[in-house]
Amino acid sequence: MVKDIIRGIIESNSTFVSACGEAYFKPHMAAQHPRITLVACCDSRVQPVVIEPDPIDKVFTIETIGNQMASAQGSVDYGVLHLHTPVLLIMGHTDCGAIKAFMKGYEKENDAIKGELDNLKASLPAPGGGSFDEELMRNIQANVMSQVGAALKRYRSLVDEGKLTVVGAVYDFTNALCKGFGRVVIVNVNGVAGKDRLRALPELQGLDPDTCLGV
Ligand SMILES: [Zn+2]
């Protein structure tokens, strides 16, 4: 099994090497030029390809359990402050195991996992009733909103100068938001939330609000 997995790694890479060639790598051999700093969840069902077919040299990716910045703040700072990506995208997702773990209790986890899940404490509201799935969805969105808020605080001057736009979104591979399986739904831009307020933003003109804006 492991042998097959390792063989798969090398074979897939060989395919990649054959498909690319030197010309593909030349523009980014000496430096990287990402335009998005992405904070997403480690969940294997969530990958940068859902927002960019070829993320190489385009997406500076930070993945933490529960797509929260606190576990990897230095890495997020690197993308925003050193690589100067114009967009910081914080992307939560449906069926997030980290949020579920937080809701169910995670006392039995080891200290490292506990420490990272503890970072979600500040982001999640008190239980608000409804079914587990309803509360899960509320928490997933609340976490994104909270992470956007923290980012706006941390990078306030860049946002005020128009050099950084902080976008919060939910990647919905279960179609919980009924906009299509796999849809990325924007829920916050620089602290502006709510479908009607979002649709008025100049940054979002030309997008179909019914498919890509939410909450
Ligand atoms: Zn997750």
Residues whose N, C-alpha, C, O or C-beta is under 5 A from the ligand:
A	BS01	ZN	C41 D43 G66 C96 G97 A98
